[in-house]
Amino acid sequence: MSYPTSRRMLFGAALAAALGVSVLILPVMAQQMNHSMPMPAAAAQKSTGTLPIRAMNATVVAVPPIITETSVFGTLMNTGKTPIVITGVRAAVAGHGMLMVTKKAAGGMQGMSMAQTLTIPAGGKLVLSDTGDHLMLMKLRRPLKIGETLTLTLSARDGRTFALKATVRKP
């Protein structure tokens, strides 16, 4: 069965995305198909460098060796003049990280859910706590030792990163 060129190109784009190939290939593919495609705004605004963040009391919660996930708390101060939109967290000690929000439902029940982003206001702070927004490290690759310092990498929407040093502590 032969697919039209546009279907093959879409399949190729989906495959490229699944394999982690940059979305910047899509405008080139569109040009080859004689279609116009605007450059994604996020790609046009990418920058490199370190985020203007200052961290205070960054803590990774110590968990028993059989537990494979943990939380990260602390306060992140934005020393810059524009909001910082955090889009991810990763650490060598974990399979992956997640951004979490805690919400109160009607009736006072609390629940947490994964978030796509967390925002630190310009000149403001984001408090990461057990009763509010926080970070999660999932699929821990080894037991954590109380007192050790872990380096987590926070990624922002604009492409910049921040190396967050957090100490493993008992809850």
Salt bridges, closest charged atoms under 4 A:
GLU148 OE1 - ARG142 NH2 2.77
ASP158 OD2 - ARG160 NE 2.73
